[in-house]
Amino acid sequence: MAKRIKNEEQYEALRDEGYSKEKSARIANTPDSGKKGGKSKKYEERTKEELYQQAKKIGIEGRSNMKKDELIDALRNH
């Protein structure tokens, strides 16, 4: 049985931004998912070093050879 997406519009918007199907579904199915909770800067506003440290923290392999946009993509799809 296919999973049901509670907020289809939000799901599609997340997919358009490059999020994986799984992550988009998780976010779109979370209550209050449209409300910003943290005070973190957007990935695009962070330095490459900040992105690298976040990738290191969560164990993304190959991070030392990645460009900034590749780090952003890896973090979003982790």
PDB file of N, CA, C and O in Angstrom:
ATOM      1  N   MET A   1       0.836  -1.193   0.000  1.00  0.00           N
ATOM      2  CA  MET A   1       0.000   0.000   0.000  1.00  0.00           C
ATOM      3  C   MET A   1       0.872   1.245   0.000  1.00  0.00           C
ATOM      4  O   MET A   1       1.830   1.336   0.767  1.00  0.00           O
ATOM      5  N   ALA A   2       0.549   2.185  -0.842  1.00  0.00           N
ATOM      6  CA  ALA A   2       1.320   3.420  -0.940  1.00  0.00           C
ATOM      7  C   ALA A   2       1.041   4.309   0.269  1.00  0.00           C
ATOM      8  O   ALA A   2      -0.072   4.338   0.794  1.00  0.00           O
ATOM      9  N   LYS A   3       2.075   5.031   0.697  1.00  0.00           N
ATOM     10  CA  LYS A   3       1.895   5.943   1.828  1.00  0.00           C
ATOM     11  C   LYS A   3       1.149   7.175   1.357  1.00  0.00           C
ATOM     12  O   LYS A   3       1.291   7.610   0.214  1.00  0.00           O
ATOM     13  N   ARG A   4       0.359   7.726   2.247  1.00  0.00           N
ATOM     14  CA  ARG A   4      -0.438   8.904   1.929  1.00  0.00           C
ATOM     15  C   ARG A   4       0.305  10.147   2.401  1.00  0.00           C
ATOM     16  O   ARG A   4       0.807  10.196   3.524  1.00  0.00           O
ATOM     17  N   ILE A   5       0.367  11.143   1.534  1.00  0.00           N
ATOM     18  CA  ILE A   5       1.009  12.425   1.860  1.00  0.00           C
ATOM     19  C   ILE A   5      -0.069  13.352   2.400  1.00  0.00           C
ATOM     20  O   ILE A   5      -1.075  13.601   1.736  1.00  0.00           O
ATOM     21  N   LYS A   6       0.146  13.863   3.611  1.00  0.00           N
ATOM     22  CA  LYS A   6      -0.856  14.728   4.244  1.00  0.00           C
ATOM     23  C   LYS A   6      -0.883  16.131   3.637  1.00  0.00           C
ATOM     24  O   LYS A   6      -1.948  16.737   3.518  1.00  0.00           O
ATOM     25  N   ASN A   7       0.274  16.642   3.259  1.00  0.00           N
ATOM     26  CA  ASN A   7       0.343  17.989   2.688  1.00  0.00           C
ATOM     27  C   ASN A   7       1.007  17.882   1.309  1.00  0.00           C
ATOM     28  O   ASN A   7       2.212  18.088   1.166  1.00  0.00           O
ATOM     29  N   GLU A   8       0.204  17.560   0.315  1.00  0.00           N
ATOM     30  CA  GLU A   8       0.707  17.309  -1.046  1.00  0.00           C
ATOM     31  C   GLU A   8       1.414  18.533  -1.630  1.00  0.00           C
ATOM     32  O   GLU A   8       2.428  18.393  -2.314  1.00  0.00           O
ATOM     33  N   GLU A   9       0.891  19.723  -1.369  1.00  0.00           N
ATOM     34  CA  GLU A   9       1.488  20.953  -1.901  1.00  0.00           C
ATOM     35  C   GLU A   9       2.894  21.160  -1.345  1.00  0.00           C
ATOM     36  O   GLU A   9       3.820  21.492  -2.085  1.00  0.00           O
ATOM     37  N   GLN A  10       3.042  20.962  -0.041  1.00  0.00           N
ATOM     38  CA  GLN A  10       4.352  21.101   0.581  1.00  0.00           C
ATOM     39  C   GLN A  10       5.307  20.021   0.065  1.00  0.00           C
ATOM     40  O   GLN A  10       6.479  20.298  -0.189  1.00  0.00           O
ATOM     41  N   TYR A  11       4.811  18.800  -0.090  1.00  0.00           N
ATOM     42  CA  TYR A  11       5.611  17.696  -0.617  1.00  0.00           C
ATOM     43  C   TYR A  11       6.182  18.052  -1.993  1.00  0.00           C
ATOM     44  O   TYR A  11       7.377  17.887  -2.239  1.00  0.00           O
ATOM     45  N   GLU A  12       5.320  18.541  -2.880  1.00  0.00           N
ATOM     46  CA  GLU A  12       5.756  18.894  -4.235  1.00  0.00           C
ATOM     47  C   GLU A  12       6.770  20.041  -4.215  1.00  0.00           C
ATOM     48  O   GLU A  12       7.726  20.042  -4.991  1.00  0.00           O
ATOM     49  N   ALA A  13       6.558  21.013  -3.330  1.00  0.00           N
ATOM     50  CA  ALA A  13       7.492  22.131  -3.226  1.00  0.00           C
ATOM     51  C   ALA A  13       8.865  21.650  -2.764  1.00  0.00           C
ATOM     52  O   ALA A  13       9.889  22.114  -3.264  1.00  0.00           O
ATOM     53  N   LEU A  14       8.884  20.737  -1.829  1.00  0.00           N
ATOM     54  CA  LEU A  14      10.149  20.182  -1.338  1.00  0.00           C
ATOM     55  C   LEU A  14      10.856  19.373  -2.422  1.00  0.00           C
ATOM     56  O   LEU A  14      12.077  19.448  -2.562  1.00  0.00           O
ATOM     57  N   ARG A  15      10.093  18.607  -3.182  1.00  0.00           N
ATOM     58  CA  ARG A  15      10.673  17.825  -4.283  1.00  0.00           C
ATOM     59  C   ARG A  15      11.281  18.769  -5.320  1.00  0.00           C
ATOM     60  O   ARG A  15      12.357  18.503  -5.856  1.00  0.00           O
ATOM     61  N   ASP A  16      10.578  19.880  -5.599  1.00  0.00           N
ATOM     62  CA  ASP A  16      11.079  20.868  -6.563  1.00  0.00           C
ATOM     63  C   ASP A  16      12.395  21.498  -6.087  1.00  0.00           C
ATOM     64  O   ASP A  16      13.225  21.903  -6.901  1.00  0.00           O
ATOM     65  N   GLU A  17      12.575  21.575  -4.768  1.00  0.00           N
ATOM     66  CA  GLU A  17      13.804  22.143  -4.207  1.00  0.00           C
ATOM     67  C   GLU A  17      14.941  21.124  -4.175  1.00  0.00           C
ATOM     68  O   GLU A  17      16.073  21.465  -3.832  1.00  0.00           O
ATOM     69  N   GLY A  18      14.643  19.885  -4.528  1.00  0.00           N
ATOM     70  CA  GLY A  18      15.696  18.876  -4.601  1.00  0.00           C
ATOM     71  C   GLY A  18      15.735  17.892  -3.452  1.00  0.00           C
ATOM     72  O   GLY A  18      16.640  17.061  -3.380  1.00  0.00           O
ATOM     73  N   TYR A  19      14.771  17.971  -2.553  1.00  0.00           N
ATOM     74  CA  TYR A  19      14.728  17.010  -1.449  1.00  0.00           C
ATOM     75  C   TYR A  19      14.349  15.628  -1.982  1.00  0.00           C
ATOM     76  O   TYR A  19      13.642  15.509  -2.982  1.00  0.00           O
ATOM     77  N   SER A  20      14.829  14.589  -1.301  1.00  0.00           N
ATOM     78  CA  SER A  20      14.488  13.221  -1.701  1.00  0.00           C
ATOM     79  C   SER A  20      13.003  12.972  -1.446  1.00  0.00           C
ATOM     80  O   SER A  20      12.362  13.704  -0.691  1.00  0.00           O
ATOM     81  N   LYS A  21      12.465  11.934  -2.081  1.00  0.00           N
ATOM     82  CA  LYS A  21      11.058  11.580  -1.882  1.00  0.00           C
ATOM     83  C   LYS A  21      10.793  11.266  -0.420  1.00  0.00           C
ATOM     84  O   LYS A  21       9.791  11.706   0.146  1.00  0.00           O
ATOM     85  N   GLU A  22      11.698  10.501   0.193  1.00  0.00           N
ATOM     86  CA  GLU A  22      11.517  10.102   1.589  1.00  0.00           C
ATOM     87  C   GLU A  22      11.522  11.299   2.529  1.00  0.00           C
ATOM     88  O   GLU A  22      10.657  11.418   3.396  1.00  0.00           O
ATOM     89  N   LYS A  23      12.501  12.185   2.354  1.00  0.00           N
ATOM     90  CA  LYS A  23      12.591  13.345   3.234  1.00  0.00           C
ATOM     91  C   LYS A  23      11.411  14.291   3.022  1.00  0.00           C
ATOM     92  O   LYS A  23      10.868  14.835   3.983  1.00  0.00           O
ATOM     93  N   SER A  24      11.016  14.485   1.771  1.00  0.00           N
ATOM     94  CA  SER A  24       9.861  15.341   1.474  1.00  0.00           C
ATOM     95  C   SER A  24       8.597  14.793   2.135  1.00  0.00           C
ATOM     96  O   SER A  24       7.809  15.552   2.700  1.00  0.00           O
ATOM     97  N   ALA A  25       8.407  13.485   2.064  1.00  0.00           N
ATOM     98  CA  ALA A  25       7.228  12.856   2.671  1.00  0.00           C
ATOM     99  C   ALA A  25       7.259  13.004   4.186  1.00  0.00           C
ATOM    100  O   ALA A  25       6.238  13.297   4.809  1.00  0.00           O
ATOM    101  N   ARG A  26       8.440  12.799   4.780  1.00  0.00           N
ATOM    102  CA  ARG A  26       8.555  12.937   6.239  1.00  0.00           C
ATOM    103  C   ARG A  26       8.167  14.329   6.681  1.00  0.00           C
ATOM    104  O   ARG A  26       7.412  14.498   7.639  1.00  0.00           O
ATOM    105  N   ILE A  27       8.692  15.344   5.971  1.00  0.00           N
ATOM    106  CA  ILE A  27       8.406  16.727   6.341  1.00  0.00           C
ATOM    107  C   ILE A  27       6.929  17.056   6.117  1.00  0.00           C
ATOM    108  O   ILE A  27       6.283  17.650   6.980  1.00  0.00           O
ATOM    109  N   ALA A  28       6.402  16.668   4.958  1.00  0.00           N
ATOM    110  CA  ALA A  28       5.009  16.983   4.623  1.00  0.00           C
ATOM    111  C   ALA A  28       4.016  16.268   5.527  1.00  0.00           C
ATOM    112  O   ALA A  28       2.875  16.714   5.654  1.00  0.00           O
ATOM    113  N   ASN A  29       4.417  15.180   6.151  1.00  0.00           N
ATOM    114  CA  ASN A  29       3.526  14.424   7.034  1.00  0.00           C
ATOM    115  C   ASN A  29       3.697  14.767   8.510  1.00  0.00           C
ATOM    116  O   ASN A  29       3.042  14.168   9.363  1.00  0.00           O
ATOM    117  N   THR A  30       4.572  15.726   8.819  1.00  0.00           N
ATOM    118  CA  THR A  30       4.821  16.121  10.197  1.00  0.00           C
ATOM    119  C   THR A  30       3.874  17.257  10.593  1.00  0.00           C
ATOM    120  O   THR A  30       3.779  18.263   9.890  1.00  0.00           O
ATOM    121  N   PRO A  31       3.176  17.095  11.716  1.00  0.00           N
ATOM    122  CA  PRO A  31       2.323  18.197  12.174  1.00  0.00           C
ATOM    123  C   PRO A  31       3.162  19.450  12.430  1.00  0.00           C
ATOM    124  O   PRO A  31       4.282  19.348  12.930  1.00  0.00           O
ATOM    125  N   ASP A  32       2.644  20.603  12.100  1.00  0.00           N
ATOM    126  CA  ASP A  32       3.325  21.885  12.296  1.00  0.00           C
ATOM    127  C   ASP A  32       4.610  21.997  11.486  1.00  0.00           C
ATOM    128  O   ASP A  32       5.506  22.758  11.852  1.00  0.00           O
ATOM    129  N   SER A  33       4.712  21.247  10.390  1.00  0.00           N
ATOM    130  CA  SER A  33       5.953  21.258   9.617  1.00  0.00           C
ATOM    131  C   SER A  33       6.191  22.579   8.901  1.00  0.00           C
ATOM    132  O   SER A  33       7.316  22.853   8.483  1.00  0.00           O
ATOM    133  N   GLY A  34       5.171  23.393   8.752  1.00  0.00           N
ATOM    134  CA  GLY A  34       5.337  24.674   8.078  1.00  0.00           C
ATOM    135  C   GLY A  34       5.910  25.748   8.975  1.00  0.00           C
ATOM    136  O   GLY A  34       6.277  26.822   8.499  1.00  0.00           O
ATOM    137  N   LYS A  35       5.992  25.476  10.263  1.00  0.00           N
ATOM    138  CA  LYS A  35       6.500  26.460  11.215  1.00  0.00           C
ATOM    139  C   LYS A  35       7.990  26.275  11.397  1.00  0.00           C
ATOM    140  O   LYS A  35       8.475  25.156  11.565  1.00  0.00           O
ATOM    141  N   LYS A  36       8.710  27.375  11.362  1.00  0.00           N
ATOM    142  CA  LYS A  36      10.159  27.317  11.543  1.00  0.00           C
ATOM    143  C   LYS A  36      10.458  27.162  13.028  1.00  0.00           C
ATOM    144  O   LYS A  36       9.971  27.929  13.859  1.00  0.00           O
ATOM    145  N   GLY A  37      11.250  26.179  13.338  1.00  0.00           N
ATOM    146  CA  GLY A  37      11.555  25.903  14.729  1.00  0.00           C
ATOM    147  C   GLY A  37      12.885  26.464  15.175  1.00  0.00           C
ATOM    148  O   GLY A  37      12.963  27.144  16.198  1.00  0.00           O
ATOM    149  N   GLY A  38      13.933  26.187  14.420  1.00  0.00           N
ATOM    150  CA  GLY A  38      15.267  26.591  14.832  1.00  0.00           C
ATOM    151  C   GLY A  38      15.669  27.935  14.289  1.00  0.00           C
ATOM    152  O   GLY A  38      14.935  28.579  13.540  1.00  0.00           O
ATOM    153  N   LYS A  39      16.836  28.335  14.681  1.00  0.00           N
ATOM    154  CA  LYS A  39      17.374  29.626  14.251  1.00  0.00           C
ATOM    155  C   LYS A  39      18.547  29.429  13.292  1.00  0.00           C
ATOM    156  O   LYS A  39      19.308  30.364  13.043  1.00  0.00           O
ATOM    157  N   SER A  40      18.694  28.234  12.760  1.00  0.00           N
ATOM    158  CA  SER A  40      19.816  27.939  11.870  1.00  0.00           C
ATOM    159  C   SER A  40      19.707  28.718  10.567  1.00  0.00           C
ATOM    160  O   SER A  40      18.621  28.979  10.049  1.00  0.00           O
ATOM    161  N   LYS A  41      20.894  29.079  10.059  1.00  0.00           N
ATOM    162  CA  LYS A  41      20.945  29.740   8.753  1.00  0.00           C
ATOM    163  C   LYS A  41      20.673  28.703   7.669  1.00  0.00           C
ATOM    164  O   LYS A  41      20.917  27.512   7.857  1.00  0.00           O
ATOM    165  N   LYS A  42      20.169  29.169   6.542  1.00  0.00           N
ATOM    166  CA  LYS A  42      19.990  28.285   5.400  1.00  0.00           C
ATOM    167  C   LYS A  42      21.364  27.804   4.964  1.00  0.00           C
ATOM    168  O   LYS A  42      22.361  28.498   5.160  1.00  0.00           O
ATOM    169  N   TYR A  43      21.418  26.608   4.370  1.00  0.00           N
ATOM    170  CA  TYR A  43      22.695  26.063   3.917  1.00  0.00           C
ATOM    171  C   TYR A  43      23.427  27.037   2.997  1.00  0.00           C
ATOM    172  O   TYR A  43      24.645  27.186   3.093  1.00  0.00           O
ATOM    173  N   GLU A  44      22.692  27.700   2.107  1.00  0.00           N
ATOM    174  CA  GLU A  44      23.317  28.619   1.157  1.00  0.00           C
ATOM    175  C   GLU A  44      23.980  29.812   1.847  1.00  0.00           C
ATOM    176  O   GLU A  44      24.881  30.429   1.280  1.00  0.00           O
ATOM    177  N   GLU A  45      23.550  30.135   3.047  1.00  0.00           N
ATOM    178  CA  GLU A  45      24.105  31.264   3.795  1.00  0.00           C
ATOM    179  C   GLU A  45      25.314  30.868   4.630  1.00  0.00           C
ATOM    180  O   GLU A  45      25.991  31.733   5.187  1.00  0.00           O
ATOM    181  N   ARG A  46      25.594  29.575   4.724  1.00  0.00           N
ATOM    182  CA  ARG A  46      26.719  29.089   5.523  1.00  0.00           C
ATOM    183  C   ARG A  46      27.986  29.028   4.677  1.00  0.00           C
ATOM    184  O   ARG A  46      27.936  28.965   3.449  1.00  0.00           O
ATOM    185  N   THR A  47      29.123  29.049   5.369  1.00  0.00           N
ATOM    186  CA  THR A  47      30.395  28.916   4.670  1.00  0.00           C
ATOM    187  C   THR A  47      30.614  27.444   4.325  1.00  0.00           C
ATOM    188  O   THR A  47      29.973  26.553   4.882  1.00  0.00           O
ATOM    189  N   LYS A  48      31.527  27.220   3.400  1.00  0.00           N
ATOM    190  CA  LYS A  48      31.861  25.840   3.031  1.00  0.00           C
ATOM    191  C   LYS A  48      32.373  25.091   4.262  1.00  0.00           C
ATOM    192  O   LYS A  48      32.058  23.915   4.443  1.00  0.00           O
ATOM    193  N   GLU A  49      33.159  25.761   5.110  1.00  0.00           N
ATOM    194  CA  GLU A  49      33.696  25.125   6.322  1.00  0.00           C
ATOM    195  C   GLU A  49      32.573  24.718   7.275  1.00  0.00           C
ATOM    196  O   GLU A  49      32.617  23.634   7.855  1.00  0.00           O
ATOM    197  N   GLU A  50      31.565  25.583   7.439  1.00  0.00           N
ATOM    198  CA  GLU A  50      30.426  25.236   8.301  1.00  0.00           C
ATOM    199  C   GLU A  50      29.695  24.006   7.761  1.00  0.00           C
ATOM    200  O   GLU A  50      29.317  23.110   8.517  1.00  0.00           O
ATOM    201  N   LEU A  51      29.503  23.979   6.442  1.00  0.00           N
ATOM    202  CA  LEU A  51      28.835  22.840   5.811  1.00  0.00           C
ATOM    203  C   LEU A  51      29.673  21.574   5.975  1.00  0.00           C
ATOM    204  O   LEU A  51      29.140  20.497   6.244  1.00  0.00           O
ATOM    205  N   TYR A  52      30.994  21.714   5.809  1.00  0.00           N
ATOM    206  CA  TYR A  52      31.895  20.576   5.967  1.00  0.00           C
ATOM    207  C   TYR A  52      31.795  20.011   7.388  1.00  0.00           C
ATOM    208  O   TYR A  52      31.721  18.797   7.575  1.00  0.00           O
ATOM    209  N   GLN A  53      31.795  20.894   8.375  1.00  0.00           N
ATOM    210  CA  GLN A  53      31.718  20.442   9.771  1.00  0.00           C
ATOM    211  C   GLN A  53      30.390  19.732  10.059  1.00  0.00           C
ATOM    212  O   GLN A  53      30.363  18.746  10.796  1.00  0.00           O
ATOM    213  N   GLN A  54      29.299  20.225   9.486  1.00  0.00           N
ATOM    214  CA  GLN A  54      28.000  19.561   9.651  1.00  0.00           C
ATOM    215  C   GLN A  54      28.023  18.196   8.984  1.00  0.00           C
ATOM    216  O   GLN A  54      27.515  17.224   9.542  1.00  0.00           O
ATOM    217  N   ALA A  55      28.610  18.115   7.790  1.00  0.00           N
ATOM    218  CA  ALA A  55      28.716  16.838   7.077  1.00  0.00           C
ATOM    219  C   ALA A  55      29.572  15.851   7.873  1.00  0.00           C
ATOM    220  O   ALA A  55      29.267  14.660   7.933  1.00  0.00           O
ATOM    221  N   LYS A  56      30.640  16.356   8.481  1.00  0.00           N
ATOM    222  CA  LYS A  56      31.508  15.516   9.309  1.00  0.00           C
ATOM    223  C   LYS A  56      30.741  14.994  10.520  1.00  0.00           C
ATOM    224  O   LYS A  56      30.854  13.825  10.888  1.00  0.00           O
ATOM    225  N   LYS A  57      29.960  15.880  11.129  1.00  0.00           N
ATOM    226  CA  LYS A  57      29.186  15.532  12.327  1.00  0.00           C
ATOM    227  C   LYS A  57      28.207  14.392  12.063  1.00  0.00           C
ATOM    228  O   LYS A  57      28.000  13.538  12.925  1.00  0.00           O
ATOM    229  N   ILE A  58      27.602  14.377  10.872  1.00  0.00           N
ATOM    230  CA  ILE A  58      26.615  13.330  10.587  1.00  0.00           C
ATOM    231  C   ILE A  58      27.178  12.191   9.743  1.00  0.00           C
ATOM    232  O   ILE A  58      26.450  11.276   9.360  1.00  0.00           O
ATOM    233  N   GLY A  59      28.480  12.253   9.455  1.00  0.00           N
ATOM    234  CA  GLY A  59      29.152  11.121   8.831  1.00  0.00           C
ATOM    235  C   GLY A  59      28.989  10.970   7.329  1.00  0.00           C
ATOM    236  O   GLY A  59      28.919   9.848   6.827  1.00  0.00           O
ATOM    237  N   ILE A  60      28.927  12.076   6.604  1.00  0.00           N
ATOM    238  CA  ILE A  60      28.823  12.004   5.146  1.00  0.00           C
ATOM    239  C   ILE A  60      30.199  11.688   4.578  1.00  0.00           C
ATOM    240  O   ILE A  60      31.164  12.417   4.805  1.00  0.00           O
ATOM    241  N   GLU A  61      30.272  10.595   3.842  1.00  0.00           N
ATOM    242  CA  GLU A  61      31.538  10.177   3.257  1.00  0.00           C
ATOM    243  C   GLU A  61      31.863  10.988   2.007  1.00  0.00           C
ATOM    244  O   GLU A  61      30.964  11.409   1.279  1.00  0.00           O
ATOM    245  N   GLY A  62      33.151  11.202   1.765  1.00  0.00           N
ATOM    246  CA  GLY A  62      33.602  11.927   0.588  1.00  0.00           C
ATOM    247  C   GLY A  62      33.498  13.434   0.725  1.00  0.00           C
ATOM    248  O   GLY A  62      33.700  14.160  -0.248  1.00  0.00           O
ATOM    249  N   ARG A  63      33.188  13.907   1.906  1.00  0.00           N
ATOM    250  CA  ARG A  63      32.955  15.344   2.114  1.00  0.00           C
ATOM    251  C   ARG A  63      34.176  16.213   1.833  1.00  0.00           C
ATOM    252  O   ARG A  63      34.033  17.364   1.420  1.00  0.00           O
ATOM    253  N   SER A  64      35.374  15.675   2.051  1.00  0.00           N
ATOM    254  CA  SER A  64      36.579  16.499   1.861  1.00  0.00           C
ATOM    255  C   SER A  64      36.817  16.860   0.403  1.00  0.00           C
ATOM    256  O   SER A  64      37.532  17.820   0.117  1.00  0.00           O
ATOM    257  N   ASN A  65      36.235  16.112  -0.523  1.00  0.00           N
ATOM    258  CA  ASN A  65      36.403  16.395  -1.946  1.00  0.00           C
ATOM    259  C   ASN A  65      35.218  17.138  -2.546  1.00  0.00           C
ATOM    260  O   ASN A  65      35.195  17.394  -3.750  1.00  0.00           O
ATOM    261  N   MET A  66      34.231  17.490  -1.721  1.00  0.00           N
ATOM    262  CA  MET A  66      33.011  18.115  -2.236  1.00  0.00           C
ATOM    263  C   MET A  66      33.127  19.635  -2.306  1.00  0.00           C
ATOM    264  O   MET A  66      33.778  20.266  -1.473  1.00  0.00           O
ATOM    265  N   LYS A  67      32.482  20.200  -3.317  1.00  0.00           N
ATOM    266  CA  LYS A  67      32.325  21.648  -3.433  1.00  0.00           C
ATOM    267  C   LYS A  67      31.151  22.051  -2.536  1.00  0.00           C
ATOM    268  O   LYS A  67      30.419  21.193  -2.044  1.00  0.00           O
ATOM    269  N   LYS A  68      30.979  23.344  -2.329  1.00  0.00           N
ATOM    270  CA  LYS A  68      29.921  23.838  -1.452  1.00  0.00           C
ATOM    271  C   LYS A  68      28.547  23.329  -1.872  1.00  0.00           C
ATOM    272  O   LYS A  68      27.784  22.852  -1.031  1.00  0.00           O
ATOM    273  N   ASP A  69      28.220  23.423  -3.163  1.00  0.00           N
ATOM    274  CA  ASP A  69      26.893  22.985  -3.605  1.00  0.00           C
ATOM    275  C   ASP A  69      26.723  21.474  -3.446  1.00  0.00           C
ATOM    276  O   ASP A  69      25.607  21.000  -3.232  1.00  0.00           O
ATOM    277  N   GLU A  70      27.803  20.720  -3.547  1.00  0.00           N
ATOM    278  CA  GLU A  70      27.730  19.269  -3.342  1.00  0.00           C
ATOM    279  C   GLU A  70      27.504  18.945  -1.866  1.00  0.00           C
ATOM    280  O   GLU A  70      26.771  18.011  -1.540  1.00  0.00           O
ATOM    281  N   LEU A  71      28.130  19.714  -0.978  1.00  0.00           N
ATOM    282  CA  LEU A  71      27.899  19.532   0.460  1.00  0.00           C
ATOM    283  C   LEU A  71      26.444  19.821   0.807  1.00  0.00           C
ATOM    284  O   LEU A  71      25.827  19.083   1.576  1.00  0.00           O
ATOM    285  N   ILE A  72      25.897  20.887   0.244  1.00  0.00           N
ATOM    286  CA  ILE A  72      24.493  21.236   0.480  1.00  0.00           C
ATOM    287  C   ILE A  72      23.590  20.098   0.037  1.00  0.00           C
ATOM    288  O   ILE A  72      22.686  19.696   0.769  1.00  0.00           O
ATOM    289  N   ASP A  73      23.831  19.581  -1.158  1.00  0.00           N
ATOM    290  CA  ASP A  73      23.021  18.482  -1.693  1.00  0.00           C
ATOM    291  C   ASP A  73      23.129  17.250  -0.800  1.00  0.00           C
ATOM    292  O   ASP A  73      22.123  16.606  -0.500  1.00  0.00           O
ATOM    293  N   ALA A  74      24.346  16.924  -0.377  1.00  0.00           N
ATOM    294  CA  ALA A  74      24.558  15.753   0.480  1.00  0.00           C
ATOM    295  C   ALA A  74      23.849  15.916   1.823  1.00  0.00           C
ATOM    296  O   ALA A  74      23.246  14.968   2.326  1.00  0.00           O
ATOM    297  N   LEU A  75      23.918  17.114   2.404  1.00  0.00           N
ATOM    298  CA  LEU A  75      23.254  17.354   3.684  1.00  0.00           C
ATOM    299  C   LEU A  75      21.730  17.273   3.555  1.00  0.00           C
ATOM    300  O   LEU A  75      21.056  16.733   4.432  1.00  0.00           O
ATOM    301  N   ARG A  76      21.204  17.803   2.478  1.00  0.00           N
ATOM    302  CA  ARG A  76      19.754  17.774   2.288  1.00  0.00           C
ATOM    303  C   ARG A  76      19.232  16.373   2.035  1.00  0.00           C
ATOM    304  O   ARG A  76      18.093  16.061   2.382  1.00  0.00           O
ATOM    305  N   ASN A  77      20.048  15.534   1.440  1.00  0.00           N
ATOM    306  CA  ASN A  77      19.576  14.209   1.072  1.00  0.00           C
ATOM    307  C   ASN A  77      20.062  13.115   2.016  1.00  0.00           C
ATOM    308  O   ASN A  77      19.896  11.928   1.735  1.00  0.00           O
ATOM    309  N   HIS A  78      20.654  13.510   3.121  1.00  0.00           N
ATOM    310  CA  HIS A  78      21.157  12.532   4.091  1.00  0.00           C
ATOM    311  C   HIS A  78      20.024  11.952   4.887  1.00  0.00           C
ATOM    312  O   HIS A  78      20.248  11.109   5.756  1.00  0.00           O
TER     313      HIS A  78
END
